Amino acid sequence: MDHDRLITGIAVALAGCAGVLTLLAFVYNLAILAVAAGLGAAAYFMWYQASGRLAAKIYRSVEDQARQNGGRERSRNRETGGFGAGPREEWTAPGGGGQGRQRAGQQRQQRHRRRRRAPSASEGPSRAEAYRILGLDDDADESEVKRAYRQKVKEVHPDTDSGDEERFKKVNQAYERLT
């Protein structure tokens, strides 16, 4: 599920409600304006989070604090770890400074583009092997594949008495190959 799109959708719905209530406040009663202001504020904060600006602001503040400490805090807490140790050396903030919004947008676009892809030949069984693992003929339709997958998973699941983790992984890979 894409949480950014969901949060943005909720923010748009709240903003719409705030707009309608604002109009109603001027027509009927100005007390409704307080509810509209609350919905508008909630919409703004949700949009602020979904746009990546909140994360960028947090990353900038962490970097600024680490820069102000000049490594003193980090070296003192290195042996014990703990709160306030600051970012690790290998950590880099998304955007690397002033490009936080742009980088956050690029990451969001990459998440949108990600789709469940079929595994390549090196990642799992071939189609013929997948049918064999699930105990199906090569002409089985999607509902038969799903039914066979569910049955095999019940047999080989690691949490059962006769379960086998390796066979379970192979069944999952076979199913992914065929769907």
Secondary structure in CASP SS format (residue, H / E / C, confidence):
PFRMAT SS
TARGET T0000
AUTHOR 0000-0000-0000
METHOD secondary structure of the structure
MODEL  1
M C 1.00
D C 1.00
H H 1.00
D H 1.00
R H 1.00
L H 1.00
I H 1.00
T H 1.00
G H 1.00
I H 1.00
A H 1.00
V H 1.00
A H 1.00
L H 1.00
A H 1.00
G H 1.00
C H 1.00
A H 1.00
G H 1.00
V H 1.00
L H 1.00
T H 1.00
L H 1.00
L H 1.00
A H 1.00
F H 1.00
V H 1.00
Y C 1.00
N C 1.00
L C 1.00
A C 1.00
I H 1.00
L H 1.00
A H 1.00
V H 1.00
A H 1.00
A H 1.00
G H 1.00
L H 1.00
G H 1.00
A H 1.00
A H 1.00
A H 1.00
Y H 1.00
F H 1.00
M H 1.00
W H 1.00
Y H 1.00
Q H 1.00
A H 1.00
S C 1.00
G C 1.00
R H 1.00
L H 1.00
A H 1.00
A H 1.00
K H 1.00
I H 1.00
Y H 1.00
R H 1.00
S H 1.00
V H 1.00
E H 1.00
D H 1.00
Q H 1.00
A H 1.00
R H 1.00
Q H 1.00
N H 1.00
G C 1.00
G C 1.00
R H 1.00
E H 1.00
R H 1.00
S H 1.00
R H 1.00
N H 1.00
R C 1.00
E C 1.00
T C 1.00
G C 1.00
G C 1.00
F C 1.00
G C 1.00
A C 1.00
G C 1.00
P C 1.00
R C 1.00
E C 1.00
E C 1.00
W C 1.00
T C 1.00
A C 1.00
P C 1.00
G C 1.00
G C 1.00
G C 1.00
G C 1.00
Q C 1.00
G H 1.00
R H 1.00
Q H 1.00
R H 1.00
A H 1.00
G H 1.00
Q H 1.00
Q H 1.00
R H 1.00
Q H 1.00
Q H 1.00
R H 1.00
H H 1.00
R H 1.00
R C 1.00
R C 1.00
R C 1.00
R C 1.00
A C 1.00
P C 1.00
S C 1.00
A H 1.00
S H 1.00
E H 1.00
G C 1.00
P C 1.00
S C 1.00
R H 1.00
A H 1.00
E H 1.00
A H 1.00
Y H 1.00
R H 1.00
I H 1.00
L H 1.00
G C 1.00
L C 1.00
D C 1.00
D C 1.00
D C 1.00
A C 1.00
D C 1.00
E H 1.00
S H 1.00
E H 1.00
V H 1.00
K H 1.00
R H 1.00
A H 1.00
Y H 1.00
R H 1.00
Q H 1.00
K H 1.00
V H 1.00
K H 1.00
E H 1.00
V H 1.00
H C 1.00
P C 1.00
D C 1.00
T C 1.00
D C 1.00
S C 1.00
G C 1.00
D C 1.00
E H 1.00
E H 1.00
R H 1.00
F H 1.00
K H 1.00
K H 1.00
V H 1.00
N H 1.00
Q H 1.00
A H 1.00
Y H 1.00
E H 1.00
R H 1.00
L H 1.00
T C 1.00
END
